[in-house]
């Protein structure tokens, strides 16, 4: 009854494609041997596959930019395949392999783990938790630096972009080039709008509204000069 129950469990566990291969098996042992031969092959084939997996495990290294969880999955997948072919591999060996195959950015946390913890007592799950926490903290700091850099660059560009200093300066320059009065030579209005249009201009002070002979500046200069002459005569 136990053998029939075991055979029933095996038959229900395989897919529809594999089921016809164990259909003729009368015992659970026969079904298991068929499956073993199908997926593992004989002892020579298993030995070759195991050697290939060992070599793949030894050469396995973490790639730059690869996430820790993806690398762990890759390691565990190879380890499980090795175990399926009869290889006994301890957690200590897996932990050492992972620590030695990480990229340079994990050197600090690897050094801390090796100095503060007993490698022979660390489980794969504990190591995975420590390394993933370190990766998340490091990525958070990198994200914060990227945000700060982006904000700093944005604020540097804001005065020119938001307030339009360059556009305003160009606009004023263009206006000054367009507006130029031929009477008073100022650039804030046109000739037709000049306040001094039709008024005489003094050749002495260059002001509008009077002529040179009536210029107060000329008379004041003459008085000053006369006073200076009298002062010099008195001193003499």
C-alpha positions in Angstrom: 0.0 0.0 0.0 2.9 2.4 0.8 4.5 1.6 -2.6 1.3 2.2 -4.4 0.8 5.5 -2.6 4.3 6.6 -3.5 3.8 5.6 -7.1 0.6 7.6 -7.1 2.3 10.7 -5.8 5.1 10.5 -8.4 2.6 10.1 -11.2 0.7 13.1 -10.0 3.8 15.2 -9.6 5.2 15.0 -13.1 3.8 16.9 -16.1 1.7 15.4 -18.9 4.8 15.2 -21.1 6.8 13.1 -18.6 3.9 10.9 -17.4 3.9 8.5 -20.4 7.5 7.6 -19.7 6.6 6.2 -16.2 3.2 4.9 -17.2 4.5 1.3 -17.4 6.3 1.4 -14.1 4.7 -1.0 -11.6 6.5 0.3 -8.5 7.6 3.6 -7.1 11.2 2.5 -7.4 10.9 1.8 -11.1 9.3 5.1 -11.8 12.0 6.9 -9.8 14.8 5.1 -11.6 13.2 6.1 -15.0 13.1 9.7 -13.9 16.6 9.6 -12.6 17.9 8.2 -15.8 15.9 10.7 -17.8 17.1 13.8 -16.0 20.4 12.8 -14.5 21.7 10.1 -16.8 24.0 7.3 -15.7 26.9 7.8 -13.2 29.3 8.9 -16.0 26.9 11.5 -17.3 26.2 12.8 -13.8 29.9 13.1 -13.1 30.5 15.2 -16.3 27.5 17.5 -15.5 28.7 17.9 -11.9 32.2 18.8 -13.1 30.7 21.4 -15.4 28.6 22.9 -12.5 31.6 23.0 -10.2 33.6 24.9 -12.8 30.7 27.3 -13.3 30.4 27.8 -9.6 34.2 28.6 -9.2 34.2 31.0 -12.1 31.0 32.8 -11.0 31.5 36.5 -10.3 29.2 39.4 -9.7 28.9 41.9 -12.6 29.1 45.6 -12.4 25.6 47.1 -11.9 24.1 43.7 -11.1 21.6 43.7 -8.2 22.4 41.6 -5.2 19.2 39.6 -5.3 19.9 38.7 -8.9 23.4 37.5 -8.1 22.1 35.5 -5.1 19.5 33.8 -7.3 22.2 32.9 -9.8 24.4 31.4 -7.1 21.6 29.5 -5.4 20.4 28.1 -8.8 23.9 26.6 -9.5 24.1 25.2 -5.9 20.7 23.5 -6.2 21.7 21.9 -9.5 24.9 20.6 -7.9 23.0 19.2 -5.0 20.6 17.5 -7.4 23.6 15.6 -8.8 24.7 14.5 -5.4 27.1 17.2 -4.5 27.2 18.2 -0.8 28.0 21.9 -0.4 28.0 23.7 2.9 26.7 27.2 3.7 30.3 28.2 4.7 31.6 27.4 1.2 28.7 29.3 -0.4 29.2 32.3 1.9 33.0 32.4 1.2 32.3 32.2 -2.5 29.9 35.1 -2.4 32.1 37.3 -0.4 35.1 36.7 -2.7 33.1 37.3 -5.9 31.4 40.6 -5.1 32.4 43.8 -6.9 34.6 46.5 -5.4 31.8 48.7 -4.1 31.1 46.0 -1.5 34.6 45.8 -0.2 33.8 47.9 2.9 30.9 45.7 4.0 32.8 42.5 3.2 35.7 43.6 5.4 33.2 44.4 8.3 31.6 41.0 8.0 34.9 39.1 7.9 36.2 41.0 11.0 33.1 41.0 13.1 31.4 37.7 12.4 32.4 34.0 12.3 32.1 33.0 8.6 31.6 29.4 9.6 28.4 30.2 11.5 26.8 32.7 9.0 23.9 31.2 7.0 23.4 32.1 3.3 20.1 33.9 4.3 21.8 36.0 6.9 24.5 37.1 4.5 21.9 37.9 1.8 20.0 40.1 4.3 23.2 42.0 5.3 24.3 42.6 1.8 20.9 43.7 0.5 20.5 46.2 3.3 23.9 47.6 2.5 23.0 47.9 -1.2 19.7 49.7 -0.4 21.5 52.2 1.8 24.1 52.9 -0.8 21.5 53.3 -3.5 19.5 55.7 -1.4 22.6 57.9 -0.8 23.3 57.8 -4.6 19.7 58.8 -5.3 19.9 61.7 -2.9 23.1 63.0 -4.4 21.6 62.8 -7.9 18.6 64.8 -6.7 20.7 67.4 -5.0 22.9 67.8 -8.2 19.8 68.1 -10.4 18.2 70.7 -8.1 21.5 72.7 -8.0 21.7 72.7 -11.7 18.1 73.7 -12.0 18.5 76.7 -9.7 21.5 77.9 -11.6 19.5 78.0 -14.8 16.4 79.5 -13.2 17.3 83.2 -13.3 18.0 83.2 -17.0 15.2 80.9 -17.9 12.4 82.0 -15.5 13.0 85.8 -15.1 14.2 86.4 -18.7 17.1 88.7 -17.9 18.7 88.0 -21.3 15.5 88.5 -23.2 14.8 91.7 -21.3 18.3 93.0 -22.0 17.9 92.2 -25.7 14.5 93.8 -25.8 15.9 97.1 -24.3 18.8 97.1 -26.6 16.5 96.6 -29.6 14.2 99.4 -28.4 17.1 101.7 -28.0 18.3 101.0 -31.5 14.8 101.7 -32.9 14.2 104.9 -30.8 16.7 107.7 -31.4 15.8 111.4 -31.4 17.6 113.6 -33.9 16.9 116.8 -31.9 18.1 116.0 -28.4 20.0 112.9 -29.3 18.3 110.8 -26.6 17.2 107.2 -27.2 14.1 106.9 -25.1 11.8 108.5 -27.7 11.4 109.3 -31.4 12.1 112.6 -33.1 8.4 113.2 -33.7 7.7 113.0 -30.0 10.5 115.2 -28.8 9.5 117.8 -26.2 12.1 120.3 -27.6 10.8 120.1 -31.2 10.6 123.6 -32.7 12.6 125.2 -29.9 15.9 127.0 -30.4 19.1 125.5 -29.0 21.7 127.5 -27.2 25.2 127.1 -28.6 26.7 127.9 -25.1 24.9 125.5 -22.8 23.3 123.3 -25.5 19.9 123.6 -23.8 16.7 124.3 -25.6 14.4 127.4 -25.3 16.8 130.3 -25.7 19.7 131.5 -27.9 23.3 132.1 -27.1 23.2 135.9 -26.6 20.5 135.4 -23.9 22.2 132.5 -22.2 22.4 132.8 -18.5 25.4 130.5 -18.4 27.3 133.0 -20.7 26.4 136.0 -18.5 27.3 134.2 -15.4 30.7 133.2 -16.9 31.3 136.9 -17.9 30.5 138.1 -14.4 32.8 135.5 -12.9 35.6 136.5 -15.3 35.0 140.2 -14.5 35.2 139.6 -10.8 38.4 137.6 -11.2 40.0 140.5 -13.2 39.0 143.1 -10.6 40.3 140.8 -7.8 43.6 140.4 -9.6 43.9 144.2 -10.1 43.1 144.8 -6.4 45.7 142.2 -5.4 48.2 143.9 -7.7 
